[in-house]
Amino acid sequence: MSRVIAALRQKMQKEEAMKIAEKKGDWLWNIVFCKSPLSEVRLIYIEYVLLDIETVSSPTLMNKIRKKASQPVRKKLKVLVNGSTGGVSLVTDQNLQIEEIELNDEAEMQNKAFDDAEADKRAKVLAHKITHRAMGGMHEAEIVGRLSIYRPFWVAFYGDMKQGNRVRYITIAADGGQHRRAR
């Protein structure tokens, strides 16, 4: 039985992921994985939720006094919520390439572990932080769109995959996406 899902386009092939996995990440991961050989690289699709959020902020008191702005300011943001960890990130690439793909039975998928209310709450907190940092004042966030998508990852496993052994792994985004810390 096959299943059709909406997923981000896979841009990285297995050979590229193998090269990254053989390097074992940065110097800290090299210390952790020093004696563990690369045993397997596997493609896994993890469910994410793409939320469109609109924030509305009323003018600050100082702007009202100076008559600088009297209308509410509206901003639109796209937020990606990880379905397995609950992590949220701002989407800066506005033209995400989403495609319908057909997966067979042996393809690994991980469905989200968070309900929609928790995802909404975390996304609204991020939207508030971003708009408050940029413009100041208090903001109301409203979710205007929701799309459940799957994101491909290459997962590199290190060491023997036996029951009772601790298996170390690193994930490599197969869609070319990057996570950067906000400053």
C-alpha positions in Angstrom: 0.0 0.0 0.0 1.4 3.4 -0.9 0.6 6.7 0.6 0.6 10.2 -1.0 1.9 13.0 1.2 2.7 16.7 0.8 6.5 17.1 1.4 9.3 19.6 0.9 11.3 18.8 -2.1 14.3 16.6 -1.4 17.4 18.4 -2.7 20.2 16.3 -1.2 21.0 12.8 -2.5 22.2 9.9 -0.4 25.8 10.3 -1.6 26.0 13.9 -0.4 24.5 12.8 3.0 27.1 10.0 3.2 30.0 12.5 2.8 28.6 14.7 5.6 28.0 11.6 7.8 31.5 10.3 7.3 32.9 13.6 8.6 30.7 13.0 11.7 29.7 16.7 12.0 31.9 19.3 13.8 34.8 18.7 16.2 32.6 18.1 19.3 30.7 15.3 17.5 34.0 13.8 16.3 34.9 13.4 20.0 31.5 11.7 20.8 31.6 9.4 17.7 35.3 8.8 17.7 35.1 5.0 18.1 31.7 4.4 16.4 31.8 3.6 12.7 29.0 4.7 10.4 26.6 1.9 10.1 23.6 3.1 8.1 22.1 6.2 6.5 18.3 6.2 6.2 15.8 8.7 4.7 13.0 9.6 7.2 10.1 12.0 6.7 9.1 14.0 9.8 5.7 15.7 10.0 5.8 19.5 10.4 3.1 22.1 10.5 3.4 25.2 8.4 1.4 28.1 10.0 0.6 31.4 8.5 0.4 34.0 11.3 -0.9 37.6 11.1 0.2 39.9 13.9 -1.6 43.1 14.7 -0.1 45.8 16.9 -1.7 49.0 18.1 0.5 52.1 18.0 2.6 52.7 21.1 1.8 55.5 23.5 4.8 57.5 22.3 3.8 57.2 18.7 0.3 58.4 19.6 1.6 61.4 21.4 3.9 62.3 18.5 1.1 61.5 16.0 3.6 59.4 14.1 1.3 56.4 13.6 -2.4 56.1 14.4 -3.2 52.9 12.5 -2.5 49.4 13.7 0.5 47.7 12.1 -0.1 44.3 10.5 2.7 41.8 9.7 2.5 38.3 8.2 4.8 35.5 9.2 5.3 31.9 8.3 6.3 29.6 11.1 7.4 26.0 10.8 6.6 23.8 13.9 8.5 20.5 14.3 6.0 17.7 15.0 8.4 15.5 16.9 10.3 18.0 19.1 7.8 21.0 19.1 10.6 23.4 18.1 9.5 26.4 16.1 11.3 28.4 13.5 10.6 31.4 11.3 10.5 30.6 7.5 12.6 33.2 5.7 12.4 31.5 2.3 9.0 32.5 1.1 8.9 30.2 -1.9 9.1 26.7 -0.2 8.9 24.0 -2.8 6.2 21.6 -1.6 5.3 18.7 -3.8 3.0 15.7 -3.6 5.0 12.4 -3.4 4.0 8.8 -3.2 5.7 6.7 -0.4 5.7 3.0 -0.3 5.4 0.8 2.8 9.0 0.6 3.7 9.5 4.4 3.7 9.8 5.7 7.2 7.5 8.4 8.4 7.2 10.0 11.8 3.9 11.7 12.6 3.6 14.6 14.9 3.5 14.1 18.6 2.0 17.5 19.5 -1.6 18.5 19.1 -2.6 21.6 17.1 -3.3 23.7 20.2 0.3 23.2 21.5 1.8 24.0 18.0 -0.4 27.1 17.8 0.8 28.3 21.2 4.5 27.8 20.5 4.1 29.6 17.1 2.3 32.5 18.6 5.1 32.9 21.2 7.7 33.0 18.5 5.7 35.5 16.4 5.3 37.8 19.5 9.0 37.6 20.2 9.9 38.5 16.7 7.5 41.4 16.3 8.1 42.8 19.8 11.9 42.8 19.1 11.4 44.5 15.8 8.7 47.0 16.6 8.1 47.1 20.3 4.7 47.2 21.9 2.1 44.5 22.4 1.0 42.3 19.5 -1.9 40.0 19.0 -1.2 36.9 16.8 -3.8 35.1 14.8 -3.3 31.9 12.8 -4.8 32.4 9.3 -3.5 29.3 7.6 -2.3 25.8 8.4 -0.7 23.1 6.3 0.7 19.8 7.4 3.8 18.8 5.5 6.5 16.3 5.8 10.2 17.3 5.8 12.9 14.8 4.6 15.9 14.1 6.7 18.9 11.8 6.2 19.6 10.1 9.5 23.1 8.7 9.9 23.5 5.9 12.6 26.8 5.1 14.2 27.7 1.9 16.0 26.1 -1.5 16.2 22.4 -1.5 16.0 21.7 -4.3 18.6 19.1 -4.2 21.3 20.7 -2.9 24.5 23.3 -0.8 22.7 23.2 2.9 22.6 23.0 4.1 19.0 24.3 7.5 18.2 22.9 9.4 15.2 22.9 12.8 13.5 20.2 14.2 11.2 21.0 16.0 7.9 18.2 18.1 6.3 17.6 16.6 2.9 15.6 19.6 1.7 18.6 22.0 2.0 17.0 23.9 4.9 19.1 25.5 7.6 18.4 26.3 11.2 20.1 29.5 12.5 19.9 30.9 15.9 18.3 34.3 16.2 20.5 37.1 17.4 
